[in-house]
């Protein structure tokens, strides 16, 4: 009886559903149909064409981000500094060519050598051309050579180091206690002669190295002959100690000067990093 009653109940529910489906309200159906059509198809007629259905939000148009011009003030400043350093290198190259031309007879005789670097020029002069053995007084022949050198370097602002070198044979007499004294005295003699030729003393320095920077073997006569020399070094403004000031040197080397406090003196000094 229970199974029969359940079966009759299900039949009743079935016929009720069938009846409800058969009774369609055409007005409500049309309204529902139009609403669904508008919601899902979103049809808009443009002539004879239909626009595609837009689903979700419209895609965001990404605008390109304008980047700053890479040629900023810093880049321009670096370019200008590089040009200044390049200009000084070219000037040193020109001076080197002038030395080669003016001193060509001595270069041919192996008494003078010109060595060029990006930041300095070395004019290497054998002591035999400038001094008598064991002496620091310039010979007459040396005066004309130094005069020609002064004519080349006088128009320039660069600092000039005069370096004296000897061989390793010890010297000890009334005038010179050691090769240190002899090399320093010879460098000083050249400095004095360049001052007489019109070079500003502020640009000059005399350095004595003794026998401690040989360029050849001191065990042979030929080596000792080469080691006895005076070297004129024309320095770049960016590397000379007393050439350009800190600000100018920083400009040439593309560095920024910073203020450093000296606790001992209680002063602020400029220092190039």
Secondary structure, DSSP 8 states (H G I E B T S, - for coil): -HHHHHHHHHHHHHHHHHHHHHS--HHHHHHHHHHHHHHHH---EETTEE-----SS------------SS-HHHHHHHHHHHHHHHHHHHHHHHHHHHHHHTHHHHHTTSEEEEE-SSEEEEEEEHHHHB-TT--SB-HHHHHHHHHHHHHHTT----EEEEEE--SS---SSS-SSHHHHHHHHHHHHHHHHHHTT--GGGEEEEE-TTSS-SS-TTSHHHHHHHSEEEEEEE-TTT-TTSS-HHHHHHHHT--EEEEEETTTTEEEEEE-
